[in-house]
């Protein structure tokens, strides 16, 4: 049986998305929404605001879940560095 696929479908299958919703990230990672929001708040995963939506960058999700993707440099934090208290 031959299944025909459009070019757009073929591209979607080979190129990962730039950003995903929290619901999609939950399905991809198996983590709960509360955990994903905590990781976003702690800036362990990178988020992007588009209008009122908050999306997770696919690259940061892959970096969190895949050990071989951890070699990529971490994004720089904005603002003043936090104080380290001993």
Secondary structure, 3 states (H helix, E strand, C coil): CCCCCCHHHHHHHHCCCCEECHHHHHHHHCCCHHHHHHHHHCCCCCEEEECCEEEEEHHHHHHHHCHHHHHCCCCCCCCCCCCCCC
